[in-house]
Amino acid sequence: MSFEWWLNLVLTIPLAILGTIATQKLQTWQVKRKNKKLSKKVSKLTKEYSYVKKYKLNREEYREFLLIEIIKLIGLIVSTAIVAIFFLFGIFYGITGDSSIDDTIVEFFKFFIFLTTLFMLMLAFEKILRLEIQHLRIKDFENFENEVKKILSDEDFDKL
């Protein structure tokens, strides 16, 4: 028998044991991860349900909430417009009239302002989306409540 055959035999046994142990650890990790993700989803859903229920029952508080969120959104859009104006000013006229500033720094600054503008717009659209989803859930509360009942157990739902 050759050296390679013995080497394969000697390496096969520890690798098989290692594979068995790793498989068990991987399976337990997967179950823990799944349970943790499910518990986060349930806690997020119960929190969202309590907000929707609170605003459904108290329309005046919901109007105040919407007014505050719209004011925040207007502030975000205005600040985005200001940053966009700086970006456009940087594109068309340069950052300053001084030609001693390195062009790479100027281009980096333009790129940074451009990314900041995009990020702020993404935040604005994400906030609009969340408000729209919440408004639709309040509008069709019975359907949302049935969806929550499907996901949560009866005991958890009764606690809400």
N, C-alpha and C positions, 0 to 999 in steps of 0.2 A: 504494500500500500504506500501511496505517495505522501509526501509532506503536505500537499494541498488538501488531501482527503482528511488527514488528521486535523489540520487547521480549521477546516469547515466544521468538523465534528465538535471541536473544542469551542468554537465561536457560536455555534448554533444553539447550544443549551443555554448559555447566559442571555443571548438575545431573545430566546423564546420566553424565558422568565421575565425579562425586562418588558417585553411586549405585553404579557399578561398583566403585570402590575400597572403599566401605563394605561392600558385599556380600562381597567377599573377606575383609576384616578380620573381619566378623561370622562367616563360616564358620570361619576359623581359630580364633577365640575360642571358638566352640561346640565344636570338636574338642578344643581344649586343656582346656576345662571338663569335657567328657565323660571324657577320659582321667584327669584329676585326680580326679574323683569315683569312677571305677572303681578307681583305685589305692588310694584311701582305703577303699573297700568291701573290697577284697582284703586290705589290711593289717589292718583290723578283724576280718575273718573268720578270718585266720590266727592272730591273737592270741587270739580267742575259742576257736578249735579247740585251740590249745595248752593253754589253761586247762582246757577240758573234758577233754582227753586226760589231762592231769596229774591231775585230780581223779578221773577214771575208774580210773586205775591205782593211785592212793594214796587209799583211802577214809578213812583216819585223818586225813590232811591236809584232806580235804573236810569231815569232821565238825568239825574245828577251825575251818575257814573259815565253815561254817554257824553255829556257835556264836557266833563273833565278830560275824557279820552280824546275827544275831538280837538280840544284846546291843545293838548299835548301833541297830537298829530299835526296840527297847523304849525306849532312851534318847530317840530321836526322838519316839516316841508320847507318852512322859511329858512331854517339854518342850512338845509340842503341846497336851497337856491343860492344862498350867500356863498357857500363853498363852491358851487358850480360857477358862479360869477368869477370867483378867484381863478378857477380852472380855465375858464374862457379867456380871462385877462392874461393869464400866463401863456396860453397858446398864441394869441394874436399879438401881444405886445411884449412878451418876455416878462420874466419875473421883475426885473428892474431895468432901468435904462443904462445901468453900469455894465460895461462889457468885460470887466475884470473878473466876474464870477464865472467859474468853470461851467462849460456847457453840460457836462454830465450831471453836475449838481442841479442845474436848472431843470434838466429832463427828469431827474429823479423826483424833484419837488412837484413837477407837473403830474407825474405818474402817481405820486402819493395823494395829491389832491383829487385826482380822477378816481382812485380807489376809495377814498373817503366818501366821495359823492355817491359812488355806486353802493357802498355799504349803508349809507344813510337812507338811500332810496329802498334798499332791500328791507331795512328795518321798518320803514313806513308802510311798505306793501304787506309785510308780515303782520304788522299791527292791524291794518285794515282787514286782512283775512281773518285774524282771530276775532275781531269785533263782529264781522259778518257771520261767522260760525256761531258765536254766542247769541247774536240776534235771531238767527234762524232757529236755534234750539229753544229760545224763549218763545218765539212765535209758534212753533209746533212742539210745545212742551210734552204733550201726551206721547208723541212718537219717540221723543228723546227718553222719556221716562220708561217706556217699554223696552228700548234698547239697553238701558241701564239695568233693568230687571233681568234681561236675558244673560247679562254678563255677571252680575253680582248674585250671590246666594240670597235666599229670602231673609236670613238672619242679618246679613250685612245691609240689605236694603231697608229693613225695618229700623235699623239704627239711624238711618238718615232722616 
